[in-house]
Amino acid sequence: MTHPKRRPAAERLARSAPPGALRVVMDPDPAGRPSVLRTALCAWEAIEDGATHHLVVQDDMILSETFFARVRAAIAEMPDAALALFALWDSRNGAAVRFGAMAGARWVGAVNEYFPCVAIVLPRHVASGFVTFGRRHLDSWPDDILMNRYLRAHGIPSYVSVPSLAEHEDHGSISGNAFRGPRRSVCFLPKDTPGRENTRLTGLRVLPFFKHGVAQCAVRAEEPAHGNGTAAHRGSGPGHWLHLDCEQYLEGSGIRAERLQPDIVRMTEAATTEVARGTWLTAFTMGLVQRRAGLRCDPTDGGTTTGPGPHPDPDPEPDPAVLAEALATVGPGGISYAQPEERIAELRDELARITLAGVEAGREEAERMRRSRSGRGGACEPRRTTHTGARGTEARRVGVLGAGTPLGAHLVRGLTDAGHQVTPLARRPAGPPAAGALLDLTALTAPTATAAEATKPTPAADATSAHRTLTLELPDHPGGFTLRLGDLYGPGCPHHARIGRLVWDALRSYPLTIEDPAEALRPLHTSDLVAGLSSVLRTPPPERAVSLADAPVTAAELAEAIRTAVRPVPLAPAPRPPRPAAEEAAWPPPPPGWKPTTGLTYGLHTYAQWLAYEGIHLVLEV
């Protein structure tokens, strides 16, 4: 699939394939608004009579020498599956590929983000169904976001190749993705040897990845054991993930990340300390997860194998070349948003050494924890620990009302990782809290709008006034505390709040409409809400009203931050003249010694990721 501006590249790619394997499909409206989806739907419609499967490749890809041999073998093993033949080096699917390389797998189960569509195979009926679905959502979401939504809604098995069978050439982006920086494969080997296509790794629950300069971690949400209302929200169940960072994940595992000071990071020569530490922390978490989870390839074919071949070996030896390349891209992927190809190449070898050291350190830490657990005679290791000391009083027991939404799930997880003993509650207990704190999130966790409701105009004040405060009751502080939150955003937050609506539009490449550029907002990221709540729980402030919101920004400043963090969309003219600015009432002080730490640009980046990978499943019907 191509655009007339890149037709020569598409024709070269088609000529490089076996005769008749590829043919060029053009954008049907090359003068119109750039749209990968528009061209992709034409490509998916172009399936030939009698074909059981259809391959679509974008024009700026390089195919491995064994591309078609592996694709045909994989189709024979997984005839009902969607197969992605490429994953980006800074993506969650890329993180899954790295674990696959560590386990010796040839395919990994796709995880919940976008489904990579630059080189993809679909069964015929899946391709046809996606065309019908995509036609209903033209000019809305990118094709890879919609593909993930479609495959997940229909329960289509989805896998990503290990290593990638295609590489991205990056000759510029007609669809407006050049601002993302170099977009390389997590692991591409031109001469990968075909075989063992039934060797798969699925069921991953923790995915460390380095993106946007931060060691991040996606964690599969745990399903509640009883029907107390904590899983009532749509989006719970298989595929529901929490968006954390590696430091929070390690904190919940009993490891204080700030105490990890490896020599290889302190002595970095080419990379900055921040880049070296982010690379090492991601790799450390990878090694810890791999050893603790005992990641192994699936022992059976899962009922999808049709050929006579043997069941896959659950303990295959990792391919040294595949593993080396997969680990070597951890650091480069994490800085690709801000560094040119030349600088990334200069740092590659040093970052690869840091990654190897981090993986080994993580494995050693997992072994140390295992030995410690065995020495105590325990049957299993507690995932989280209770912290005391430097951060104030001992962690509390906390009952939480309104935890049955994505935002509630993130807050419960965050407070638990911070050491508190958290119990979601279905109803308010009678009387004041006797032995623990009571946190009421019901004002923050109203049910997410349905798809139909999401299309209705929303008043400017919607989801702001009701969401500005919450209450926290403590047994030794009658009357409790009022926490002013400002404009909440981040993983778990719905798309119809003030900040959410702008991020939602930018994700779909819509212009941003700012009614009053001078309007003041006070952003508060989900992670800062967790940290602020934990601070008040540990060390109750003298004031009964405190503010957790960050310093104010204007709507114009927020829009520019969104254009940097999400997509550089244009600004739309204001629909009406701005109203005179109302004088803002005085805000209470923050908790003593605490302040928000999440930068606005990075915070918006994490919010956009959550909305595109999780929030879309709550409102976009298939």
Summary of the structure (lengths in Angstrom):
residues: 622
radius of gyration: 24.8
end to end distance: 24.7
largest distance: 78.9
contacts: 2104
relative contact order: 0.10
helix: 37%
strand: 16%
